[in-house]
């Protein structure tokens, strides 16, 4: 299976600052690294060849780097695209009068035959944990407005010993976390435990979208033969994104929410939580985990 290189973080992903460091009664001054958080405005160029139009889609706070992957993964998880061919081009753009913003404005050009539901976009996205709708409504929204991929019938069975080994392999590849201590990570593993891809971001959703986008753009899609590990908790939104990518096994170092478990059960995902210290819980579809 081809793999994407575990690319080093871009230089713009962390900045230096001076801090007063307190230890007991002593105070010293030191240099510290901060994870960069910056807005990314995402817009779409879409429509038939004779009626192309550009529309602002969303603004997300992210750690700069791998922005095209982030956009591709975001478009897939929101059900706007279904396959790599739906995207013609992704590039950073900005108002010529504000060239300093170029790195924080990006446009995805969609193929002319990709239909975009403008009314749904105007209602904004439903993937927030504070949206106030009940679990059944949220899960139904994913089915009605997107197109979840059921895990492959031949999705792998993974031994517990392999699951135990994944957090250490993920942590060893988290270069930015080691520098800043302030980032989430999503790691993509093969069924035999090989780390294929890892992305970090201040937003856990962005880290996930970057992994999905990188896989989509490199032709390693869907992800039914893989294990995805989250460095934090498993929310409904991340289960939804996993379902859109066809993930069979989603593991998290932290806890899942109640709605995440409901959604994983509904979409056929194996959901693992508290994967650390040689322990984990299996919440749904345990048939993919072997002794």
N, C-alpha and C positions, 0 to 999 in steps of 0.2 A: 504494500500500500504506500503511495507517495505521501511524503510528509512536508509540511511547511516548516521552515526554520523557526526556532524559538528566538525571534528577533530581539535584540537589545532595545530597551526603552529609548524613545527619542529624547534628545537633550532638553527639549522644552517641557518634558514631563515632570521635572523637579527643579526647584529653585532654592538657592541658599538664603538663609536669614540668620541674624544674630539673636540669641536667646540668653536669658538669665537662667542658669541651671541651679536649682536648689536641691541640696542633699543634706538632710538633717538641718543643722544650724548654719551650714556653709553655703555661700552663693558664689558662683563663678560665671564667667561669660564664655560662650562657646558658639560655634557655627553649627546650624542644623539645616537639614534638607526638608522642604515641604513639597508634597504632591501638588501639582498644578491643577486647579479647577478653573475651567473657562467655558463660556457658552459656545455651542455649535448650532448655528441656524441651518436647518435642512430645508431645501426647496426641491420641487419637482418640475421638470420640463416634460410635458406629456401631451397626449391628444393625437388625433389623426395627422397624417403628414401635412395636410393643408390647413390645419387649425391648431398648431402647436401653441401651448401656453405655459407660462411659468407660474407656479403657485407656492407660496410659503407653506411648509408642512408642519414644522415643529422646531422648538428650541430646546436643547438638552444640555445640561451641565455635564462636562466630561473632562477626562484627562487627555490633552492633545496627543495625537499619535494614532495610527491605524484608523483614521477617520472614514476612509472609504469602506473599510470592513464594517465599521459601526453603522454606517448608513445602509449598506446592503442587508445586514442582519436585522436592522430596525424595520426596513421595508418588508422583509419576509415575515417577521414575527407579527406585524400589523396586518398581514394579509393583502398588502398592496401588490406584491409580486409573488410568483410561485416558483420561478426557476431563474437560473443565471441569464438566459437569453432575454428576459424581460428588461434587463438593464443594458443600455447601450454605452453609457459613459457616466463616470462620477468624477467631478473635479471641484477644487476650491475656487470660489468666485467671490467677488465683492463689488460694491459700488465703486466706480473709478474715483469718486470724490473722497472715498475713505479706504485707501489702499492698505492701511494698517490693519483692517479687519479681514483681510483676505483669508488668513489661516483659520478664521472662525466662521466662515460662510461656505457652504458646500451645496452643490446641485447635482441631483441624479437625473440623468436623461433616460426616460423609459422608451421602450419600443412603441411604435405607433399603434399596435394592436392591443396594448395593455389598457384596459378600461379602469379608470380611476373614479370612485364614487365620491364626488365632491361634497354631497350632502353629509356623508358620514364623516368626512374630514372636518367639516365645519362644526360638527358636534363634539369635536376633540376625541381623544382616545380614552377608552374605558379602563385601561390598565393602570389603575391607581388603587392602593390598598384602602384609601379613604373615600372611595366613590359612593359608599352608602347603599349599594345594592346587595341583595342577598346572594348566597352562594350559587343557588340554582340559576339565578338570572345571569350572574357573571359567567358561569360555565356555558350557558346557552348562548351568550353573546359571542364567545370564542367560536362556537360552532356555526353561528349564523353569519358573522361578519368576516370570518377567516376560513381557513381550510386546514385543520389539524391533520398531520400525517400519522396514521396508526403505526406503532412499531412493527418492524418487519417480522413476518412469521418465523423466520429463521434467526431472530435476534439471539445473541449469545447467552450462555449460562456462565456466570463468573463465580469463581470460588471465593469464599470469605477471606482467605489469606491475601488474595490480590486486593480486595477492597481495603483491608487494613494497611496495605503498603502505599496507597495512593496519596494520602495527605502529606507524607514526607516528601514524595516525589514532586508534588505540586509546590510545596513551600521552598524546596531547593531551587526552583526555577523562577521564583518571584523576586526578580532583581530590584524592582522599584519598591516593593514592600520592605525589603531589607534596608533600603536607603531611607525610607520615609515613615514606615509603619502605618501609613494612612490610605491603603488601597485595598479594594476587593479584587479577587481573581476568579477566573473560570478556566478550568483545564479540560482538555479533550484527550482521552486515553483510548487506545485500542483495546480490544477485548482481552488481550494478553498483558495489559498493564503498561504498554509503551506510551510515554507522554508525547503526543503528536503536536500539541499546540497549547499555548497559554497566553492569555491576555489579561492585563490589569487596568483598573480604572477606579476613579473615586466613586462611580456609580456601579452597583452590582449588576444592574440591568445592562449598562453599557458594556461591561466586561463580557457578559453573555452574548450580546449582539455582535461584538467584535469577533468572537470565536465562530459564531454561526455565519457571519458575513465572510470571514476568511475561508471557511469551508465551502461556502456557496461559490465564491469567486474562483476557487482553485479546483472545483469539480469534485470535491469530497463531500457529496451530499446526496441523499439525506444521511442522518447520523444514527441509523438503526443498529449499526454494528459497533457502536462506541459506548463508552462510559463518560459522562460529564460530571465533574466535581466542582462544587461551589465552595468558596472559602468561608462563606457566612451561612446565613439561614436560607431556607427554601420558601419563598413566597409564592402566592398564586400566580403572580406575573411571570416568575421564572419558570414555573411549571407550564404555563401557557406558551412561553417562548420555546421550551423544550418540545412541547407537542407539535408546534408548527415546524420544527426541524426534524421530526421523526425520531427523537431520542428514545431509546429503550430503557436505559438505566440512568437516573439522575440522583446523584449523591451530594450531600451537603455536610459540611463540618458542623453547622449549627442545626437549629430546630426547624421543622416545617410548621407552617400555619395550618389551621383546620381546613381552610379552603384549598390550600395547596394539596392536602391529602385527598380531599374530595375530587379535585380536578385530576390528579394523577390516577386515581382509581377509574374515573370516567374515561380518560384518554388512553388507558392501557399502559401507563408508564410504571416502571419499578422505581419507587421513591425511597431513598435511604436518608436517615438523619443521624446527627451526632456521630459522624464518622471520624473518630479520633481515639487515641489511646487504646488501640486494639479492640474497640467496641463500635457497634452501630445498631440502629433500629431499622427494621424493614417495615414500612407502612403499607405498601401496596404491591401486588403482583410479585410475590416472593419466589415464584417459579424460576426466575432468572438468577437466583443466588443459590449456589451449591456449597456443600461442606468441603 
